[in-house]
């Protein structure tokens, strides 16, 4: 699985003008299931993200996790994280999981974060979503379970 994690002071996702999910201090997690991914990758990713020490402590060092600060997560599906740009100018997305698997793993990942005591809000899988955020730092981190 792949995730683009952004430390935020706030984030919101809208579908058809209606807010479907939002969080205050915490993380915006853009998530993509890849072909062959399973619940094991989703569990690994949820554990890593919940414990990722990217929030500042009293000394101003990035030394606190989402769990430490009791922050929330806005989880948004984004199959375009599977983009292959090695050939030509049009990205290919053939390495992304099929929509049924992608949705299942997206929902599983969101629940895995909840099970780790992270308050989670979500977008709507496959919808045309409008995501807004205030990136805190900015801090943006790429995680791929096949690499990290």
N, C-alpha and C positions, 0 to 999 in steps of 0.2 A: 504494500500500500504506500501511497505517497501523500504527504501533507505539506502544506505551506502554512506555517504558524506565525501569526502576527500578534505581538503584545499590544493590547488596546486599552484605552481608557473608556471606550464605548464602541459598540458595533451593532448594526441593525441590518436585517434582511427583509425585503418587501417583495410580495408577489401580487401583481395586479393592484398596486398601490396600498395594499394592506400589510402591516407588519406581521410576519410569521415567526420571527425570533429576534431576540436582542440580548445583549449582555452589557454590563458596565465593566469595571476593571477586570481584566482577564485576557482571554485569548480568542481570536478569530481563527478557526481551523478550517482551511479549505482542504477537502479530502477527496482522494481518487483511489478506487479499487482497481488493481491491475489484473490481467488475465492470470489465473492460477492462484490468486490470493485466497486466503481462508480466514476463518475466525482467529486462528493463531496469530496471523499478522496484525489483525485488528486489536487483539488483546495486547500484543507487544507495543503497538503504536500508542494505544491509550495509556498504558503504564508509563511509557517514555514521556509523553506529552504532559501528563499530570505531575511528573517529578522533575521536568526540565527547569533548571535553575536559571531563569532569565528575568526575574523580578528583583529590584534592588532592595538591599538590606539597609540598616541604619547608617552604614558606612558608605553607602552609594555604590556598592559592588553588586553585580548580578549574582545573587547567592540564594535567592528564595524561589520556590516553586509555586505553581498554581495552587497546590494543596496548602502550602505554607501561608499564602495570602488569603486563602478561602475565596478565590476568584471564580468566575464563571467562564463558560466556553460557549461560543456560538459556532456550531458545526454546520458547514455548508458543503454540499456535494459539488465537485468540479472536475468533470471528466477531462477537461483540457489540460490538467496536470500530466496527462499521459502523452502529450504532444511530442511527436518525433519530427524534428526540424532538420535532420541531416541531409535530406534530398529535396531540392527545389525550394519554392517559397510558400507552398501550402502545407501546413502541418498535417501529419497523419496521426490517427488516434486508434490504430488497430491493436495497440497493446493494452488499451483500457478493457476492463471487464465488461461482459455483456450487461445490458441494462438491468436484467433481473438479478444477476449476481452483484452488480454495483449497488443497487438499492438495498439488497439484503445486507451487504457488508457495511454500507453507510449507516443503516439503522443499528446494526450490531455494534459498530464502533461508538456511536452516540450513547448507546446503553452501557457499553463497557466503561466509558468515562463516568457516567452517572453512578455505576456500581462502585467506582473509586471515590465517591463522595464529591464529585464535581457537579455543580449545577449546570445543566446543559439546555440550550435552546437550539433549534434547528431551522434550516430552510426547508424547502419542499423538493425532493428528488426529481430531477428532470424538468422542473419549472423554469421559466424565464425569471430569474431573480435579480433584484437590484440590491447590491450590498454596499453599505456605507460604513466607514470606520474612522476613528481617530487613532492612528498608529502611535503608540507611546514609545518614544525613543528617537527615531523609529527602530524597532527590533523586529526582524523578519527572518525566520529560519526554515530551511528546506529539510524535510526528513523523508527518507525512503527506506522501508524495512529491508529492502534487498541490499542496501549500502550501509545503513546505520545500525 
